[in-house]
Amino acid sequence: MRLVLNSLYKGGGLLGAFFILLIAVLVVAQVFLNMIDRVAGLVFEDAIGLTIPSYSDFTGFFLAASSFLALAYTLREGGHIRVTLVLQQLPEKIQHLAEIWCLVFVSAITIFATIYTGFLVHESWVYEDMSSGMVAVPIWIPQSSVLLGLAILSIALIDELITVLRGGAASYEGKGENLLEKLEEEGL
């Protein structure tokens, strides 16, 4: 089961990275087209008007996809900002209880957001909502990536909660500190 869950989290992270790559490709392509258009304007005294239709809409959709799909992987790797200053001052047993409370609270919020987003995606699909750009995209398609990312994050949070309830350490504990140590060793 652990292999399946870790593969799910890593898959979400890889999909998030893929969408970031797509953003870069679209932006570079549009900059290249702008340069060609600029040169054509200087040479022919009239710009061609080269553009990727709705590229800003697509990059926005890809940004939402990359952000939400990578949430669970980032959580598991300790990449989210956590405020532990107060927790470190508490006795170990109370730290454990506070960690459980936090995981229950954030799991409940994330599950609620997942369910609500599921209703939103379904509604967009039923009413055939379209994006408002030059290229009309059924809005449920980009919303689905947000839903998938939230669902994977909900699973990851429940996974962390079960681990902590069983007395284990959360996967994100200490990973950020190890990163800082590695950066200091490399002189960065």
Buried (B, 14 or more C-beta within 10 A) or exposed (E): EEEEBBEBBBBBBEBBBBBBEBBEEBBEEBEEBEEEBEEBEEEEEEBEEBEBEBBBBBBBBBBBBBBBBBBBBBBBBBBEEBEEEEBEEEEEEEBBEEBEEBBBEBBEEBBEBBBEBBEBBEEBBEEEBEBEBEEEBBBBBBBBBBBBBBBBBBBBBBBBBEBBEEEEEBBBBEEBEEEEEEEEEEEE
